[in-house]
Amino acid sequence: MRACRHHQVRRQNKARLAAYIEGISGVKVSIDAMFDVQVKRIHEYKRQLLNVMGIIHRYDCIK
């Protein structure tokens, strides 16, 4: 039951983010898409660089 609530909240938040993206850019994004967001600048010496490399890897695998 708890996992079900988690997925419901997650889906609602993805819908809000998709609506925001469409509102500011005019681009429609499916809430079934994989989202990975980096909000601040990337520091090479922190784990953010590893996160960006992971995003690129997942993109290449999907593509």
C-alpha positions in Angstrom: 0.0 0.0 0.0 2.8 2.4 0.9 4.6 1.8 -2.5 1.3 2.5 -4.3 1.1 5.9 -2.6 4.7 6.6 -3.5 4.0 6.0 -7.2 0.9 8.1 -7.1 2.7 11.1 -5.6 5.6 10.6 -8.0 3.3 10.6 -11.0 1.5 13.7 -9.8 4.8 15.5 -9.4 5.9 14.4 -12.9 2.6 15.8 -14.2 3.3 19.1 -12.5 6.8 19.2 -13.9 5.6 18.3 -17.4 3.0 21.1 -17.2 5.7 23.6 -16.1 8.0 22.6 -18.9 5.2 23.0 -21.4 4.3 26.4 -19.9 7.8 27.9 -20.2 9.0 26.2 -23.4 6.0 25.0 -25.3 7.4 21.5 -25.4 5.1 18.7 -24.4 6.7 16.1 -22.3 5.2 12.7 -21.5 4.9 11.9 -17.9 5.9 8.3 -18.8 9.3 9.7 -19.9 12.4 9.3 -17.7 13.2 12.6 -16.0 16.6 13.4 -14.6 17.1 17.0 -13.5 20.3 18.9 -12.6 19.2 22.2 -11.1 22.5 24.0 -10.3 25.8 24.2 -12.1 27.9 21.1 -12.4 31.0 20.7 -10.3 33.5 18.2 -11.7 34.8 17.3 -8.3 31.4 16.3 -6.9 29.1 13.5 -7.8 27.2 15.7 -10.2 29.6 14.9 -13.0 29.0 11.2 -12.3 25.2 11.9 -12.5 25.6 13.7 -15.9 27.6 10.8 -17.2 24.9 8.4 -16.1 22.3 10.6 -17.9 24.3 10.4 -21.1 24.7 6.6 -20.7 21.0 6.1 -20.2 20.2 8.4 -23.2 22.6 6.4 -25.4 21.0 3.1 -24.3 17.5 4.3 -25.0 18.5 5.9 -28.3 
